[in-house]
Structure formats: structure tokens, C-alpha cells
Amino acid sequence: MAVVEPVEHHVREMPPGGALQTPRATMRALGAEVVLGDLTRPETVAAALEGVGRMYFAMPVSPDHLLAATVVATVARERGGLAGLVGMSQMTVSQMSATSTAESHQQRLHWLVEQVFNWSGLPVVHIRPTSFLNNPLFTTLAAQSIRENGTIALPFGTGRTSPVAVDDVARVVATVLRDPAPHAGNVYELTGPRTVDMTEMAEEFSKALGRAVSYLDVPLDRWLAEVLAKAGLPPHTEQHIATMARLHRENRYDRASDDVERVTGVPAQTIESFVAARRDFYLG
């Protein structure tokens, strides 16, 4: 297996309680051949696709997302021989149209990328996870406020959500890549096993951590100014996270699917089990 690590989009991964590592080192440790390149450059993509029959396309939040996907689809179609192209999208796309405007720039790029992949004629499988349990909103920020005052402090109001663990998404992707033919043309919407409001989520944290955790609903404007604006994120990323917070508050994340279990045969992790496995990280 060859993996392209985009030059322009390095991401460092910090597993809760783990050591800092790069995706490159992680993939090499698993036996993958890593190609350092740029997904916006056709020659890079062509080199990475040499001898490859199945491809997984995913990028960090980036304004170059559509350009990279278009390059990938164009090169893959020209070369031929691809048995499966698995594209990482977002579940918000399922609620979008060609003219919707309530979503973030990144979510709009995901919608457009799906159109490009579909038009390419390649054997595409779209993976649409909802928000990740591993997102800093539910990990780093939650751990900080839990340690400080026993709360999860977010601006989600009474909106419901069903975040999914990255491990569950990875299992779906791996299952599809092993034998893409039966999945070609399908869309898989990946969520946790049920939707919860933030009070219910705090109860799941309480059970997992063995201490009282409550939800503190922070006004959206205050959270954007006092938390998000001080994170030092690129404007494109900041706008995406701000939109996610607003859409949560508007109940746009109230959706649940059993696609994780349908594809892999194993149910998605519950919030309680995810948090319990990272108890030391949350409690410090």
C-alpha cells in the first residue's frame, strides 16, 4: 500500500495520553510505503498511483480540498485500473443542495468534491461521518473544563448529536478497501449508536469517569470570541468550526445511522466506552 502525505497539509496527531507523532511515522510503522507529495500536483498523484488498485482520498480541513480532489479524479481516470476510490466526506453533505448557503466553506467543498468524484465515472464510495468523538471539542476542550469545574462547556444549546469515533470510521474504510466492488456507488453515513443532547452526553461522561459532569451551555458569540478566536487557527478552519458549533445549536447534527455496524458487523462505540478508554486523559 502506498500512502501520499501532502506536503502542504502536514497534520500532527496527539492521541489522548499518547506521544506526539506524525502520520508518516505511524503509517511506516504499520508497514506502508509513504510517498511525500502534493495532492494538488498531478505528477505527485500519478507517481503515488503507480501499481495501485484501490485508493482512499482524505485531507485535513483545507481550502485546497476541491483542487486536490479534482486532480486525483482526473489522474485516476486517465490512468485507469482503479478498482475503488473511497472518498472521505462529511455527513452534513446529506442535508445540502447545489444552492444551500448555511454550511461552512469546507462543507461546501465536500459537497462539490462528491459531485466531481461522481462525474469522474470512477468506482467511488462516499464515507460521510458526522462530527468525530476525537474532535478537540469533545476531547481537549472537554478535558480542560471537566478538570477545572466538572463541566462540558460548549455552545450547542439543546441540539442533539451523535459523534462517531475515528476508529469506527477507519474500520469502515478498511472494510471497503479490502473489497470495494460490492460497495461501489454507495454512500455510508457514519454516526454513533444514538443521538444525545449535551446534558445526556455529560451523563455519559459521568458514568465513564466516575465523577459528576454537567453541561454548561455557553452563548455562541461568547464562545467564538473567548475560545475559538484565541485558538490561532487558519481562517478557513476557524470558519468551519464556528459553523459546526452553530449547526449543532440549530440541531442539524440530530441524526443516527447503523452504517458502521452494517458495513463492519460491529456496532459503533458509545460515548461512554470511548471516554472510559481515555479516563486518565480526561481526568489528568
N, C-alpha and C positions, 0 to 999 in steps of 0.2 A: 504494500500500500504506500502510495506517495501522498504527502500532505504538503500543501502550499501554505507557508506562513507569510502573509502580506507584509512587505517592507514598510508600507505606510501606516500600518494599523497594528502595531505591537500591543499586546494586552498582557499584563501581569496578573497571575492568578494567586489569590490568597485563600486557600481552603481554611475554614474556621478551625483555629488551633493548629494549623499547619505552617510549613515553611514557605517562604516566597519562592515561586518557581515560574518559569516561562513555559508557554505551551510547547515550544520547541523541545525543551529538555524532557517534558512529560511524554510527548509522543515518541521521542527517540528511545526513552526507557521502555516503552511498550513494543519496540521493535519496528516502528515506522521509519520509512525513508523520508526525511524532511527536506523540502526544496524551498529555499529562501527566495521569494519573488514578490511581484506586484500584480495583483489581480486586475488592475486597470490596464496592463500592458499585454497585448495578445501573444508576444513571443514568450513571456513568462508562463502563461496559461498553456500554450502549446507544448512547451518543454515538460511541464508537470503532467500533462495528459498522455505523454508517450507511454504506450503499453497499458494504459488504464482503461478498465471497462466499466467501472462504477464510480460516481463522483458525488461528494457531499459538499454543497456550497453553503457557507456561513461566514458572516463577518460581524465584527463589533459594530455598535452604532456609529454610522459614518455617512457624511454627505456624498461619498463616492459609491454608495451601495448600488445604485442603479447602473452606474457606469461599469462597475466591476461585473455585475450580473450579465449585462449586455455583452461584454467582452467574452465572458465564459460561455454563454449560449452560442455566440457566433463562432467561436473557435471550435467548440464541441460539435456543432452541426457540420462545420466544414470538414473536420477530421473524420467524423462518423465512428461507428463501432461502440458507442456508449450504450450499455445495457440499462443504465439507470442513472438519473440525476435527482438527488434528494436536495431540495431547497429549504433552508431554514427561514420561515416567515414568522408571522405573528397572528394570534387569534383575532385581533382587532380587525384584520382584513375581512373576516367573515361578515362584518357589520358595515362594510364600506361599499361605496359605489364610485363610478368614474367622476362624480361631481361632489362627493362629500367633502366637507372642509373642517369638521370638528376635530380631526385627528392631528397628530404631530407630523412634522416633515418626514421623520423616519418611518412612521406608519404608512404615510403616503408612498414612500419609496418601496416599502414591502409590497404594497398593492400593485404598483407598476411592475416590479420585478416578477411577480406571479404572471402578469399578462405577457411579459417578454418570454418567460420560460414556456408558457403555453403556446405562444405563437411560433416558437422555435421548432416545434414538431418533435422534440426530444422526449424520451420516456421519463416524464417528470413526476415526482411525488412531492407534494407540498406538506411541510410539517409546520403546524400553527400552534405553538404553545401559548398559553396565557402568561401572565406575569410569573416569574420564577420565584420559588421559595428562597433560592440562593441570592436573590437580589439584595443589595445593601439596605433597601427599605425594610426587609424582614430579617436581616442578619446584623450588619454592623450598627445601623441606627437603632434597631430594636434592642440589641445587646446593651448599647450605651444608656438608653433610657430605663431599661429594666434594672441595671446596676445602680443608676442614680436615684430612681424613685419608684421602681416597680411598675412602670407603665410602658405601653407601646404608644408612642406619641406620633401620630400621622394625621394628615388632613382628609381622611376618607369618609367622614361623616357616617351615615348609616348604610353606605354602599356595601354590597356583598362581593366576595371574591373567592377564587378557588385556585390559589397558586400551585404550581407544579414543580417538583424537584428536578434539577438538571439531570440527575442520574436516571430518572424515568424517561426524560426526553432522549437521552443518549441511548437507552435500551431500545426505544422505538426506532431511532435512526439506524442503529446497528442491525436490528432485525430486518429492516427494509433493505439495507445494503447487502446483506448476506444473500438475499434472493429477491431482487427488485421486480421481476416480471409480474408476480401476482398483484403488486401494489401500484403499478404504473397508471397514472391518471387519477390516483386517489388524493384526497385531502384528509389529513389527520389532525383533529383539533385536540390538543392535549391540556388537560387540567388535573387538579387534584380530585379526590373522590367525591367531594361535595362543596357547595358554596357556603360561606360563612360571612356574617358581618364581623366587624372588628372586635366587638365585645365577645363574640364566640371564638374568634381567633385568640384573644387574650386568655380565654378559658382553656384552650388547647395548650398554650404556653404554660399556664399554671400547672396543669396536670403533668406536663413533660418535665418541668423544672422543680416541682415540689415546693413552690412558693407562690404567693399571691401575685398575679399580674393583671392589671386592668388596662382598658383602652382610654387614652386621653385624646379626644378629638381636637386637633389644633386647627384654627382658622386657616384656610388655604393661603390667603395673602400673607399671613404672618409666617407660615412655614416656608413659603417661597423666598421671603426676604431674609429670614433668620437661619434657615438651614440650607436650602438648595443654593441660593445665591452665593453662600460662603464656601461652597464645596470646590470652587475653582475648576468647574467642568467647562469643556468647549461649548460654545453657544448652541450648536446643533444637539448635543447630548443633553444640555440643561433644558432646552425647549421640549425635548422628548419626555424627560422625566416629569417636568411640570405638567405636561398634557396627560401623562399616565395618572398623576395624582388627581387632576380634575376629572378625568373619566371614571376613576374609581368612585369619586364623590357623587358623580352622576349615575352611578350604578351600571356602567357599561361593562363591568367585569363580572356581572352576575350570570355566569354560565358554567355548565358542567358537562363533561363528556366521559365516556368509558373507553375512549380510543386507546389509551395506554394499555389497558387490560386486553382489549380486542386484538391488538397487534402483537403483544408480547406474552400474553397468558398470565401476567402478574399484575395485580392492581397497583395503581399509583399510590405513593406514600401519603399518609395522613400528615397533617401539620404536627400533631403530637409526636409521631415517630421521628419525623425529621428533626424537630427541636431536641427530643430526648437523646438522639445520637450525637448532639453537639452541646450537651449540657454545660460542660466546662467552658466552652466559648461564650455562651450567653451569661453565665454567672461570674466569669472572670476568676 
